[in-house]
Amino acid sequence: MPQLIFALSVAREMAERELHAEMLVILIDEALKEAKEEALRHGILVDIEEETELQ
């Protein structure tokens, strides 16, 4: 689950850099929210910074 949340965070950052990708960012945000809630239900604490940094 932490890997999924990290991957979604990176995907969100990449989508934010694209033109006309607002809907994609919204969908990724929803997927991130659901993944974090699912992790909490399973007792997994996930502390991913909102701003990931791609090099």
PDB file of N, CA, C, O and CB in Angstrom:
ATOM      1  N   MET A   1       0.816  -1.195   0.000  1.00  0.00           N
ATOM      2  CA  MET A   1       0.000   0.000   0.000  1.00  0.00           C
ATOM      3  C   MET A   1       0.869   1.272   0.000  1.00  0.00           C
ATOM      4  O   MET A   1       0.572   2.206  -0.745  1.00  0.00           O
ATOM      5  CB  MET A   1      -0.934  -0.009   1.211  1.00  0.00           C
ATOM      6  N   PRO A   2       1.933   1.331   0.817  1.00  0.00           N
ATOM      7  CA  PRO A   2       2.768   2.540   0.773  1.00  0.00           C
ATOM      8  C   PRO A   2       3.363   2.799  -0.614  1.00  0.00           C
ATOM      9  O   PRO A   2       3.512   3.947  -1.031  1.00  0.00           O
ATOM     10  CB  PRO A   2       3.893   2.428   1.791  1.00  0.00           C
ATOM     11  N   GLN A   3       3.702   1.712  -1.325  1.00  0.00           N
ATOM     12  CA  GLN A   3       4.262   1.890  -2.675  1.00  0.00           C
ATOM     13  C   GLN A   3       3.216   2.478  -3.621  1.00  0.00           C
ATOM     14  O   GLN A   3       3.537   3.317  -4.462  1.00  0.00           O
ATOM     15  CB  GLN A   3       4.782   0.543  -3.231  1.00  0.00           C
ATOM     16  N   LEU A   4       1.963   2.036  -3.480  1.00  0.00           N
ATOM     17  CA  LEU A   4       0.876   2.564  -4.306  1.00  0.00           C
ATOM     18  C   LEU A   4       0.683   4.048  -4.025  1.00  0.00           C
ATOM     19  O   LEU A   4       0.532   4.845  -4.951  1.00  0.00           O
ATOM     20  CB  LEU A   4      -0.437   1.792  -4.047  1.00  0.00           C
ATOM     21  N   ILE A   5       0.689   4.414  -2.764  1.00  0.00           N
ATOM     22  CA  ILE A   5       0.497   5.813  -2.397  1.00  0.00           C
ATOM     23  C   ILE A   5       1.644   6.669  -2.924  1.00  0.00           C
ATOM     24  O   ILE A   5       1.421   7.772  -3.423  1.00  0.00           O
ATOM     25  CB  ILE A   5       0.381   5.960  -0.873  1.00  0.00           C
ATOM     26  N   PHE A   6       2.860   6.164  -2.815  1.00  0.00           N
ATOM     27  CA  PHE A   6       3.994   6.905  -3.346  1.00  0.00           C
ATOM     28  C   PHE A   6       3.876   7.063  -4.870  1.00  0.00           C
ATOM     29  O   PHE A   6       4.093   8.151  -5.404  1.00  0.00           O
ATOM     30  CB  PHE A   6       5.312   6.196  -2.980  1.00  0.00           C
ATOM     31  N   ALA A   7       3.533   5.976  -5.557  1.00  0.00           N
ATOM     32  CA  ALA A   7       3.398   6.032  -7.021  1.00  0.00           C
ATOM     33  C   ALA A   7       2.303   7.004  -7.435  1.00  0.00           C
ATOM     34  O   ALA A   7       2.474   7.750  -8.400  1.00  0.00           O
ATOM     35  CB  ALA A   7       3.097   4.636  -7.588  1.00  0.00           C
ATOM     36  N   LEU A   8       1.190   7.009  -6.725  1.00  0.00           N
ATOM     37  CA  LEU A   8       0.116   7.959  -7.035  1.00  0.00           C
ATOM     38  C   LEU A   8       0.563   9.394  -6.776  1.00  0.00           C
ATOM     39  O   LEU A   8       0.189  10.304  -7.516  1.00  0.00           O
ATOM     40  CB  LEU A   8      -1.139   7.641  -6.206  1.00  0.00           C
ATOM     41  N   SER A   9       1.356   9.601  -5.736  1.00  0.00           N
ATOM     42  CA  SER A   9       1.861  10.946  -5.452  1.00  0.00           C
ATOM     43  C   SER A   9       2.765  11.444  -6.579  1.00  0.00           C
ATOM     44  O   SER A   9       2.691  12.605  -6.980  1.00  0.00           O
ATOM     45  CB  SER A   9       2.624  10.960  -4.119  1.00  0.00           C
ATOM     46  N   VAL A  10       3.609  10.563  -7.076  1.00  0.00           N
ATOM     47  CA  VAL A  10       4.491  10.932  -8.189  1.00  0.00           C
ATOM     48  C   VAL A  10       3.667  11.179  -9.447  1.00  0.00           C
ATOM     49  O   VAL A  10       3.918  12.133 -10.183  1.00  0.00           O
ATOM     50  CB  VAL A  10       5.547   9.826  -8.446  1.00  0.00           C
ATOM     51  N   ALA A  11       2.684  10.319  -9.689  1.00  0.00           N
ATOM     52  CA  ALA A  11       1.819  10.491 -10.865  1.00  0.00           C
ATOM     53  C   ALA A  11       1.070  11.822 -10.794  1.00  0.00           C
ATOM     54  O   ALA A  11       0.885  12.490 -11.812  1.00  0.00           O
ATOM     55  CB  ALA A  11       0.814   9.320 -10.976  1.00  0.00           C
ATOM     56  N   ARG A  12       0.644  12.201  -9.602  1.00  0.00           N
ATOM     57  CA  ARG A  12      -0.064  13.474  -9.439  1.00  0.00           C
ATOM     58  C   ARG A  12       0.852  14.640  -9.794  1.00  0.00           C
ATOM     59  O   ARG A  12       0.453  15.567 -10.499  1.00  0.00           O
ATOM     60  CB  ARG A  12      -0.588  13.626  -7.995  1.00  0.00           C
ATOM     61  N   GLU A  13       2.076  14.580  -9.298  1.00  0.00           N
ATOM     62  CA  GLU A  13       3.021  15.657  -9.603  1.00  0.00           C
ATOM     63  C   GLU A  13       3.270  15.754 -11.109  1.00  0.00           C
ATOM     64  O   GLU A  13       3.331  16.852 -11.663  1.00  0.00           O
ATOM     65  CB  GLU A  13       4.351  15.431  -8.858  1.00  0.00           C
ATOM     66  N   MET A  14       3.412  14.623 -11.754  1.00  0.00           N
ATOM     67  CA  MET A  14       3.638  14.619 -13.205  1.00  0.00           C
ATOM     68  C   MET A  14       2.420  15.175 -13.937  1.00  0.00           C
ATOM     69  O   MET A  14       2.566  15.940 -14.890  1.00  0.00           O
ATOM     70  CB  MET A  14       3.952  13.191 -13.703  1.00  0.00           C
ATOM     71  N   ALA A  15       1.230  14.799 -13.502  1.00  0.00           N
ATOM     72  CA  ALA A  15      -0.001  15.278 -14.144  1.00  0.00           C
ATOM     73  C   ALA A  15      -0.148  16.788 -13.976  1.00  0.00           C
ATOM     74  O   ALA A  15      -0.640  17.469 -14.875  1.00  0.00           O
ATOM     75  CB  ALA A  15      -1.233  14.559 -13.557  1.00  0.00           C
ATOM     76  N   GLU A  16       0.277  17.312 -12.823  1.00  0.00           N
ATOM     77  CA  GLU A  16       0.192  18.754 -12.596  1.00  0.00           C
ATOM     78  C   GLU A  16       1.037  19.537 -13.588  1.00  0.00           C
ATOM     79  O   GLU A  16       0.736  20.694 -13.883  1.00  0.00           O
ATOM     80  CB  GLU A  16       0.624  19.088 -11.181  1.00  0.00           C
ATOM     81  N   ARG A  17       2.074  18.928 -14.096  1.00  0.00           N
ATOM     82  CA  ARG A  17       2.973  19.608 -15.045  1.00  0.00           C
ATOM     83  C   ARG A  17       2.429  19.611 -16.470  1.00  0.00           C
ATOM     84  O   ARG A  17       2.919  20.351 -17.323  1.00  0.00           O
ATOM     85  CB  ARG A  17       4.341  18.947 -15.030  1.00  0.00           C
ATOM     86  N   GLU A  18       1.419  18.785 -16.728  1.00  0.00           N
ATOM     87  CA  GLU A  18       0.850  18.685 -18.071  1.00  0.00           C
ATOM     88  C   GLU A  18      -0.245  19.731 -18.272  1.00  0.00           C
ATOM     89  O   GLU A  18      -0.956  20.096 -17.336  1.00  0.00           O
ATOM     90  CB  GLU A  18       0.287  17.272 -18.314  1.00  0.00           C
ATOM     91  N   LEU A  19      -0.363  20.195 -19.494  1.00  0.00           N
ATOM     92  CA  LEU A  19      -1.441  21.120 -19.833  1.00  0.00           C
ATOM     93  C   LEU A  19      -2.747  20.351 -19.935  1.00  0.00           C
ATOM     94  O   LEU A  19      -2.772  19.212 -20.401  1.00  0.00           O
ATOM     95  CB  LEU A  19      -1.141  21.869 -21.157  1.00  0.00           C
ATOM     96  N   HIS A  20      -3.815  20.971 -19.504  1.00  0.00           N
ATOM     97  CA  HIS A  20      -5.161  20.415 -19.634  1.00  0.00           C
ATOM     98  C   HIS A  20      -5.317  19.069 -18.937  1.00  0.00           C
ATOM     99  O   HIS A  20      -6.031  18.196 -19.431  1.00  0.00           O
ATOM    100  CB  HIS A  20      -5.513  20.268 -21.091  1.00  0.00           C
ATOM    101  N   ALA A  21      -4.672  18.897 -17.818  1.00  0.00           N
ATOM    102  CA  ALA A  21      -4.756  17.626 -17.093  1.00  0.00           C
ATOM    103  C   ALA A  21      -5.460  17.786 -15.740  1.00  0.00           C
ATOM    104  O   ALA A  21      -5.234  17.000 -14.820  1.00  0.00           O
ATOM    105  CB  ALA A  21      -3.352  17.049 -16.883  1.00  0.00           C
ATOM    106  N   GLU A  22      -6.302  18.795 -15.630  1.00  0.00           N
ATOM    107  CA  GLU A  22      -6.965  19.066 -14.359  1.00  0.00           C
ATOM    108  C   GLU A  22      -7.803  17.879 -13.890  1.00  0.00           C
ATOM    109  O   GLU A  22      -7.782  17.524 -12.711  1.00  0.00           O
ATOM    110  CB  GLU A  22      -7.840  20.301 -14.483  1.00  0.00           C
ATOM    111  N   MET A  23      -8.541  17.268 -14.818  1.00  0.00           N
ATOM    112  CA  MET A  23      -9.387  16.135 -14.453  1.00  0.00           C
ATOM    113  C   MET A  23      -8.535  14.953 -13.989  1.00  0.00           C
ATOM    114  O   MET A  23      -8.913  14.240 -13.059  1.00  0.00           O
ATOM    115  CB  MET A  23     -10.274  15.721 -15.642  1.00  0.00           C
ATOM    116  N   LEU A  24      -7.408  14.751 -14.625  1.00  0.00           N
ATOM    117  CA  LEU A  24      -6.510  13.675 -14.222  1.00  0.00           C
ATOM    118  C   LEU A  24      -5.998  13.904 -12.804  1.00  0.00           C
ATOM    119  O   LEU A  24      -5.928  12.966 -12.010  1.00  0.00           O
ATOM    120  CB  LEU A  24      -5.333  13.562 -15.201  1.00  0.00           C
ATOM    121  N   VAL A  25      -5.643  15.135 -12.485  1.00  0.00           N
ATOM    122  CA  VAL A  25      -5.175  15.468 -11.132  1.00  0.00           C
ATOM    123  C   VAL A  25      -6.283  15.189 -10.118  1.00  0.00           C
ATOM    124  O   VAL A  25      -6.020  14.650  -9.043  1.00  0.00           O
ATOM    125  CB  VAL A  25      -4.726  16.958 -11.052  1.00  0.00           C
ATOM    126  N   ILE A  26      -7.512  15.554 -10.454  1.00  0.00           N
ATOM    127  CA  ILE A  26      -8.644  15.305  -9.556  1.00  0.00           C
ATOM    128  C   ILE A  26      -8.823  13.808  -9.326  1.00  0.00           C
ATOM    129  O   ILE A  26      -9.038  13.378  -8.193  1.00  0.00           O
ATOM    130  CB  ILE A  26      -9.940  15.914 -10.132  1.00  0.00           C
ATOM    131  N   LEU A  27      -8.737  13.018 -10.380  1.00  0.00           N
ATOM    132  CA  LEU A  27      -8.898  11.570 -10.250  1.00  0.00           C
ATOM    133  C   LEU A  27      -7.766  10.944  -9.434  1.00  0.00           C
ATOM    134  O   LEU A  27      -8.004  10.047  -8.626  1.00  0.00           O
ATOM    135  CB  LEU A  27      -8.962  10.923 -11.631  1.00  0.00           C
ATOM    136  N   ILE A  28      -6.555  11.408  -9.641  1.00  0.00           N
ATOM    137  CA  ILE A  28      -5.420  10.900  -8.861  1.00  0.00           C
ATOM    138  C   ILE A  28      -5.587  11.287  -7.400  1.00  0.00           C
ATOM    139  O   ILE A  28      -5.302  10.482  -6.514  1.00  0.00           O
ATOM    140  CB  ILE A  28      -4.075  11.444  -9.416  1.00  0.00           C
ATOM    141  N   ASP A  29      -6.045  12.510  -7.133  1.00  0.00           N
ATOM    142  CA  ASP A  29      -6.296  12.934  -5.750  1.00  0.00           C
ATOM    143  C   ASP A  29      -7.309  12.018  -5.075  1.00  0.00           C
ATOM    144  O   ASP A  29      -7.141  11.646  -3.914  1.00  0.00           O
ATOM    145  CB  ASP A  29      -6.796  14.387  -5.713  1.00  0.00           C
ATOM    146  N   GLU A  30      -8.358  11.658  -5.803  1.00  0.00           N
ATOM    147  CA  GLU A  30      -9.377  10.760  -5.242  1.00  0.00           C
ATOM    148  C   GLU A  30      -8.783   9.378  -4.968  1.00  0.00           C
ATOM    149  O   GLU A  30      -9.062   8.776  -3.932  1.00  0.00           O
ATOM    150  CB  GLU A  30     -10.585  10.640  -6.204  1.00  0.00           C
ATOM    151  N   ALA A  31      -7.972   8.882  -5.886  1.00  0.00           N
ATOM    152  CA  ALA A  31      -7.321   7.580  -5.689  1.00  0.00           C
ATOM    153  C   ALA A  31      -6.368   7.627  -4.492  1.00  0.00           C
ATOM    154  O   ALA A  31      -6.297   6.671  -3.719  1.00  0.00           O
ATOM    155  CB  ALA A  31      -6.554   7.160  -6.965  1.00  0.00           C
ATOM    156  N   LEU A  32      -5.640   8.727  -4.335  1.00  0.00           N
ATOM    157  CA  LEU A  32      -4.748   8.892  -3.186  1.00  0.00           C
ATOM    158  C   LEU A  32      -5.529   8.876  -1.874  1.00  0.00           C
ATOM    159  O   LEU A  32      -5.133   8.221  -0.909  1.00  0.00           O
ATOM    160  CB  LEU A  32      -3.956  10.199  -3.310  1.00  0.00           C
ATOM    161  N   LYS A  33      -6.629   9.598  -1.855  1.00  0.00           N
ATOM    162  CA  LYS A  33      -7.465   9.645  -0.656  1.00  0.00           C
ATOM    163  C   LYS A  33      -7.947   8.240  -0.292  1.00  0.00           C
ATOM    164  O   LYS A  33      -7.863   7.832   0.867  1.00  0.00           O
ATOM    165  CB  LYS A  33      -8.670  10.590  -0.870  1.00  0.00           C
ATOM    166  N   GLU A  34      -8.442   7.516  -1.266  1.00  0.00           N
ATOM    167  CA  GLU A  34      -8.940   6.156  -1.020  1.00  0.00           C
ATOM    168  C   GLU A  34      -7.819   5.225  -0.559  1.00  0.00           C
ATOM    169  O   GLU A  34      -8.015   4.422   0.353  1.00  0.00           O
ATOM    170  CB  GLU A  34      -9.598   5.593  -2.287  1.00  0.00           C
ATOM    171  N   ALA A  35      -6.657   5.329  -1.180  1.00  0.00           N
ATOM    172  CA  ALA A  35      -5.529   4.469  -0.809  1.00  0.00           C
ATOM    173  C   ALA A  35      -5.074   4.751   0.620  1.00  0.00           C
ATOM    174  O   ALA A  35      -4.766   3.823   1.368  1.00  0.00           O
ATOM    175  CB  ALA A  35      -4.357   4.669  -1.785  1.00  0.00           C
ATOM    176  N   LYS A  36      -5.031   6.027   1.002  1.00  0.00           N
ATOM    177  CA  LYS A  36      -4.628   6.384   2.365  1.00  0.00           C
ATOM    178  C   LYS A  36      -5.654   5.884   3.376  1.00  0.00           C
ATOM    179  O   LYS A  36      -5.283   5.387   4.439  1.00  0.00           O
ATOM    180  CB  LYS A  36      -4.451   7.909   2.497  1.00  0.00           C
ATOM    181  N   GLU A  37      -6.934   6.012   3.056  1.00  0.00           N
ATOM    182  CA  GLU A  37      -7.977   5.519   3.955  1.00  0.00           C
ATOM    183  C   GLU A  37      -7.898   4.003   4.095  1.00  0.00           C
ATOM    184  O   GLU A  37      -8.056   3.476   5.196  1.00  0.00           O
ATOM    185  CB  GLU A  37      -9.366   5.934   3.447  1.00  0.00           C
ATOM    186  N   GLU A  38      -7.658   3.300   2.998  1.00  0.00           N
ATOM    187  CA  GLU A  38      -7.533   1.838   3.032  1.00  0.00           C
ATOM    188  C   GLU A  38      -6.327   1.434   3.879  1.00  0.00           C
ATOM    189  O   GLU A  38      -6.407   0.486   4.660  1.00  0.00           O
ATOM    190  CB  GLU A  38      -7.400   1.264   1.597  1.00  0.00           C
ATOM    191  N   ALA A  39      -5.229   2.138   3.730  1.00  0.00           N
ATOM    192  CA  ALA A  39      -4.042   1.843   4.531  1.00  0.00           C
ATOM    193  C   ALA A  39      -4.354   2.007   6.018  1.00  0.00           C
ATOM    194  O   ALA A  39      -3.966   1.170   6.832  1.00  0.00           O
ATOM    195  CB  ALA A  39      -2.868   2.759   4.123  1.00  0.00           C
ATOM    196  N   LEU A  40      -5.047   3.077   6.367  1.00  0.00           N
ATOM    197  CA  LEU A  40      -5.396   3.302   7.772  1.00  0.00           C
ATOM    198  C   LEU A  40      -6.312   2.206   8.301  1.00  0.00           C
ATOM    199  O   LEU A  40      -6.174   1.782   9.448  1.00  0.00           O
ATOM    200  CB  LEU A  40      -6.066   4.666   7.942  1.00  0.00           C
ATOM    201  N   ARG A  41      -7.249   1.743   7.471  1.00  0.00           N
ATOM    202  CA  ARG A  41      -8.140   0.648   7.899  1.00  0.00           C
ATOM    203  C   ARG A  41      -7.362  -0.617   8.220  1.00  0.00           C
ATOM    204  O   ARG A  41      -7.781  -1.415   9.058  1.00  0.00           O
ATOM    205  CB  ARG A  41      -9.178   0.350   6.813  1.00  0.00           C
ATOM    206  N   HIS A  42      -6.226  -0.800   7.551  1.00  0.00           N
ATOM    207  CA  HIS A  42      -5.389  -1.973   7.779  1.00  0.00           C
ATOM    208  C   HIS A  42      -4.275  -1.696   8.793  1.00  0.00           C
ATOM    209  O   HIS A  42      -3.389  -2.525   8.999  1.00  0.00           O
ATOM    210  CB  HIS A  42      -4.786  -2.443   6.465  1.00  0.00           C
ATOM    211  N   GLY A  43      -4.332  -0.525   9.416  1.00  0.00           N
ATOM    212  CA  GLY A  43      -3.354  -0.193  10.444  1.00  0.00           C
ATOM    213  C   GLY A  43      -1.999   0.200   9.898  1.00  0.00           C
ATOM    214  O   GLY A  43      -1.000   0.146  10.616  1.00  0.00           O
ATOM    215  N   ILE A  44      -1.952   0.592   8.641  1.00  0.00           N
ATOM    216  CA  ILE A  44      -0.690   0.998   8.018  1.00  0.00           C
ATOM    217  C   ILE A  44      -0.630   2.524   8.043  1.00  0.00           C
ATOM    218  O   ILE A  44      -1.472   3.199   7.453  1.00  0.00           O
ATOM    219  CB  ILE A  44      -0.565   0.444   6.543  1.00  0.00           C
ATOM    220  N   LEU A  45       0.371   3.052   8.729  1.00  0.00           N
ATOM    221  CA  LEU A  45       0.557   4.497   8.748  1.00  0.00           C
ATOM    222  C   LEU A  45       1.419   4.896   7.573  1.00  0.00           C
ATOM    223  O   LEU A  45       2.522   4.381   7.389  1.00  0.00           O
ATOM    224  CB  LEU A  45       1.191   4.965  10.076  1.00  0.00           C
ATOM    225  N   VAL A  46       0.912   5.809   6.788  1.00  0.00           N
ATOM    226  CA  VAL A  46       1.641   6.269   5.610  1.00  0.00           C
ATOM    227  C   VAL A  46       1.854   7.759   5.758  1.00  0.00           C
ATOM    228  O   VAL A  46       0.901   8.528   5.882  1.00  0.00           O
ATOM    229  CB  VAL A  46       0.875   5.934   4.284  1.00  0.00           C
ATOM    230  N   ASP A  47       3.110   8.157   5.743  1.00  0.00           N
ATOM    231  CA  ASP A  47       3.444   9.569   5.884  1.00  0.00           C
ATOM    232  C   ASP A  47       4.177  10.004   4.630  1.00  0.00           C
ATOM    233  O   ASP A  47       5.407  10.023   4.591  1.00  0.00           O
ATOM    234  CB  ASP A  47       4.305   9.831   7.161  1.00  0.00           C
ATOM    235  N   ILE A  48       3.416  10.351   3.612  1.00  0.00           N
ATOM    236  CA  ILE A  48       3.980  10.830   2.352  1.00  0.00           C
ATOM    237  C   ILE A  48       3.763  12.338   2.313  1.00  0.00           C
ATOM    238  O   ILE A  48       2.649  12.824   2.510  1.00  0.00           O
ATOM    239  CB  ILE A  48       3.322  10.114   1.102  1.00  0.00           C
ATOM    240  N   GLU A  49       4.836  13.063   2.057  1.00  0.00           N
ATOM    241  CA  GLU A  49       4.707  14.511   1.934  1.00  0.00           C
ATOM    242  C   GLU A  49       3.816  14.819   0.741  1.00  0.00           C
ATOM    243  O   GLU A  49       3.839  14.113  -0.267  1.00  0.00           O
ATOM    244  CB  GLU A  49       6.099  15.191   1.780  1.00  0.00           C
ATOM    245  N   GLU A  50       3.040  15.872   0.867  1.00  0.00           N
ATOM    246  CA  GLU A  50       2.164  16.265  -0.227  1.00  0.00           C
ATOM    247  C   GLU A  50       2.952  16.635  -1.475  1.00  0.00           C
ATOM    248  O   GLU A  50       2.504  16.385  -2.594  1.00  0.00           O
ATOM    249  CB  GLU A  50       1.290  17.427   0.195  1.00  0.00           C
ATOM    250  N   GLU A  51       4.113  17.225  -1.287  1.00  0.00           N
ATOM    251  CA  GLU A  51       4.965  17.606  -2.413  1.00  0.00           C
ATOM    252  C   GLU A  51       6.075  16.596  -2.561  1.00  0.00           C
ATOM    253  O   GLU A  51       7.028  16.607  -1.782  1.00  0.00           O
ATOM    254  CB  GLU A  51       5.546  19.023  -2.225  1.00  0.00           C
ATOM    255  N   THR A  52       5.971  15.713  -3.551  1.00  0.00           N
ATOM    256  CA  THR A  52       7.086  14.842  -3.858  1.00  0.00           C
ATOM    257  C   THR A  52       8.024  15.620  -4.767  1.00  0.00           C
ATOM    258  O   THR A  52       7.613  16.611  -5.372  1.00  0.00           O
ATOM    259  CB  THR A  52       6.611  13.504  -4.521  1.00  0.00           C
ATOM    260  N   GLU A  53       9.233  15.204  -4.872  1.00  0.00           N
ATOM    261  CA  GLU A  53      10.179  15.943  -5.690  1.00  0.00           C
ATOM    262  C   GLU A  53      10.849  14.991  -6.677  1.00  0.00           C
ATOM    263  O   GLU A  53      11.567  14.067  -6.295  1.00  0.00           O
ATOM    264  CB  GLU A  53      11.233  16.653  -4.808  1.00  0.00           C
ATOM    265  N   LEU A  54      10.593  15.246  -7.951  1.00  0.00           N
ATOM    266  CA  LEU A  54      11.226  14.453  -8.997  1.00  0.00           C
ATOM    267  C   LEU A  54      12.558  15.072  -9.358  1.00  0.00           C
ATOM    268  O   LEU A  54      12.685  16.295  -9.432  1.00  0.00           O
ATOM    269  CB  LEU A  54      10.321  14.345 -10.241  1.00  0.00           C
ATOM    270  N   GLN A  55      13.530  14.246  -9.577  1.00  0.00           N
ATOM    271  CA  GLN A  55      14.848  14.755  -9.972  1.00  0.00           C
ATOM    272  C   GLN A  55      15.037  14.547 -11.455  1.00  0.00           C
ATOM    273  O   GLN A  55      16.081  14.905 -12.000  1.00  0.00           O
ATOM    274  CB  GLN A  55      15.982  14.061  -9.180  1.00  0.00           C
TER     275      GLN A  55
END
